[in-house]
């Protein structure tokens, strides 16, 4: 988490699409790969107490469990949304990298908009990420 995990242009794009899709309900943005994790944004009324490494270890499972959802009648996997007492965590993984975003309550349409925007950004920058992920494909857990 020394600020070297992510290209500054990618960081700016991720922040921009999250702010546009989520607005004032945005709580935090965290970028991760198999080897790195970096918090890109934390809303000013929140404390820096989250265990980012622990969260990253859990969210990285999505890199390896992608095959579980292949060829189902649900269609291609897009994102994971987790509900908590004080908000939501939405994770999108594409190729060798992913982002999890925490938010206040939002409509499912806004989560879909966020997912679509993050997919586009992550796919556009996937070739710029140096990571060795076996059979990563284009989807997450």
C-alpha positions as a Python dict, from the first residue, in 0.01 Angstrom:
ca = {
    (1, 'X'): (0, 0, 0),
    (2, 'X'): (278, 239, -89),
    (3, 'X'): (96, 402, -380),
    (4, 'X'): (281, 198, -645),
    (5, 'X'): (14, -69, -698),
    (6, 'X'): (-179, 135, -952),
    (7, 'X'): (-107, 362, -1246),
    (8, 'X'): (-220, 720, -1175),
    (9, 'X'): (-432, 733, -1492),
    (10, 'X'): (-614, 414, -1391),
    (11, 'X'): (-661, 550, -1040),
    (12, 'X'): (-815, 870, -1177),
    (13, 'X'): (-1049, 673, -1407),
    (14, 'X'): (-1166, 445, -1127),
    (15, 'X'): (-1231, 737, -893),
    (16, 'X'): (-1417, 929, -1165),
    (17, 'X'): (-1651, 644, -1261),
    (18, 'X'): (-1722, 561, -896),
    (19, 'X'): (-1808, 922, -808),
    (20, 'X'): (-2028, 950, -1116),
    (21, 'X'): (-2216, 624, -1056),
    (22, 'X'): (-2239, 638, -677),
    (23, 'X'): (-2232, 1007, -586),
    (24, 'X'): (-2247, 1101, -219),
    (25, 'X'): (-2322, 742, -116),
    (26, 'X'): (-1959, 649, -195),
    (27, 'X'): (-1776, 535, 119),
    (28, 'X'): (-1448, 393, -13),
    (29, 'X'): (-1266, 260, -319),
    (30, 'X'): (-995, -5, -303),
    (31, 'X'): (-793, -143, -595),
    (32, 'X'): (-631, -486, -577),
    (33, 'X'): (-434, -745, -769),
    (34, 'X'): (-302, -1085, -660),
    (35, 'X'): (-4, -912, -496),
    (36, 'X'): (-110, -558, -407),
    (37, 'X'): (-389, -364, -243),
    (38, 'X'): (-431, 12, -234),
    (39, 'X'): (-713, 222, -95),
    (40, 'X'): (-785, 497, -348),
    (41, 'X'): (-1053, 686, -158),
    (42, 'X'): (-1203, 698, 191),
    (43, 'X'): (-1488, 933, 275),
    (44, 'X'): (-1384, 1191, 533),
    (45, 'X'): (-1640, 1084, 797),
    (46, 'X'): (-1501, 729, 808),
    (47, 'X'): (-1204, 602, 1009),
    (48, 'X'): (-911, 414, 857),
    (49, 'X'): (-975, 100, 1063),
    (50, 'X'): (-1055, -155, 792),
    (51, 'X'): (-816, -445, 753),
    (52, 'X'): (-744, -391, 383),
    (53, 'X'): (-508, -687, 361),
    (54, 'X'): (-771, -914, 517),
    (55, 'X'): (-1042, -780, 286),
    (56, 'X'): (-808, -821, -12),
    (57, 'X'): (-728, -1181, 82),
    (58, 'X'): (-1099, -1258, 79),
    (59, 'X'): (-1182, -1064, -239),
    (60, 'X'): (-887, -1223, -423),
    (61, 'X'): (-1071, -1555, -405),
    (62, 'X'): (-1265, -1418, -701),
    (63, 'X'): (-957, -1454, -921),
    (64, 'X'): (-961, -1831, -871),
    (65, 'X'): (-1329, -1914, -839),
    (66, 'X'): (-1443, -1773, -1172),
    (67, 'X'): (-1505, -2116, -1322),
    (68, 'X'): (-1781, -2191, -1070),
    (69, 'X'): (-2021, -1962, -1256),
    (70, 'X'): (-1928, -2045, -1615),
    (71, 'X'): (-2190, -2193, -1845),
    (72, 'X'): (-2484, -2134, -1612),
    (73, 'X'): (-2826, -2016, -1719),
    (74, 'X'): (-2763, -1698, -1522),
    (75, 'X'): (-2523, -1574, -1789),
    (76, 'X'): (-2178, -1428, -1744),
    (77, 'X'): (-2069, -1327, -1396),
    (78, 'X'): (-2051, -949, -1348),
    (79, 'X'): (-2000, -850, -982),
    (80, 'X'): (-2046, -944, -619),
    (81, 'X'): (-2252, -727, -386),
    (82, 'X'): (-2227, -790, -13),
    (83, 'X'): (-2473, -638, 237),
    (84, 'X'): (-2360, -521, 580),
    (85, 'X'): (-2527, -342, 868),
    (86, 'X'): (-2378, -5, 771),
    (87, 'X'): (-2345, -34, 395),
    (88, 'X'): (-2262, -243, 91),
    (89, 'X'): (-1945, -377, -68),
    (90, 'X'): (-1944, -425, -445),
    (91, 'X'): (-1653, -611, -608),
    (92, 'X'): (-1567, -619, -977),
    (93, 'X'): (-1275, -823, -1113),
    (94, 'X'): (-1162, -817, -1473),
    (95, 'X'): (-847, -992, -1585),
    (96, 'X'): (-557, -943, -1345),
    (97, 'X'): (-711, -675, -1125),
    (98, 'X'): (-1020, -568, -940),
    (99, 'X'): (-1186, -299, -734),
    (100, 'X'): (-1413, -314, -435),
    (101, 'X'): (-1629, -15, -358),
    (102, 'X'): (-1818, 42, -34),
    (103, 'X'): (-2134, 248, -40),
    (104, 'X'): (-2434, 354, 158),
    (105, 'X'): (-2772, 216, 49),
    (106, 'X'): (-2835, 244, -326),
    (107, 'X'): (-3078, 106, -582),
    (108, 'X'): (-2980, -204, -777),
    (109, 'X'): (-2977, 10, -1092),
    (110, 'X'): (-2694, 219, -950),
    (111, 'X'): (-2498, -95, -858),
    (112, 'X'): (-2545, -213, -1218),
    (113, 'X'): (-2423, 125, -1348),
    (114, 'X'): (-2120, 107, -1118),
    (115, 'X'): (-2041, -248, -1231),
    (116, 'X'): (-2064, -157, -1598),
    (117, 'X'): (-1841, 148, -1556),
    (118, 'X'): (-1578, -43, -1356),
    (119, 'X'): (-1581, -332, -1606),
    (120, 'X'): (-1499, -90, -1886),
    (121, 'X'): (-1214, 77, -1699),
    (122, 'X'): (-1060, -247, -1571),
    (123, 'X'): (-1078, -409, -1913),
    (124, 'X'): (-922, -103, -2079),
    (125, 'X'): (-623, -117, -1842),
    (126, 'X'): (-591, -497, -1807),
    (127, 'X'): (-293, -521, -2042),
    (128, 'X'): (-104, -262, -1835),
    (129, 'X'): (-115, -473, -1517),
    (130, 'X'): (175, -706, -1445),
    (131, 'X'): (15, -1008, -1283),
    (132, 'X'): (29, -1382, -1324),
    (133, 'X'): (-321, -1516, -1271),
    (134, 'X'): (-400, -1866, -1392),
    (135, 'X'): (-703, -1880, -1623),
    (136, 'X'): (-829, -1537, -1514),
    (137, 'X'): (-1054, -1491, -1816),
    (138, 'X'): (-1264, -1175, -1798),
    (139, 'X'): (-1486, -1229, -1497),
    (140, 'X'): (-1462, -1249, -1117),
    (141, 'X'): (-1606, -1488, -857),
}
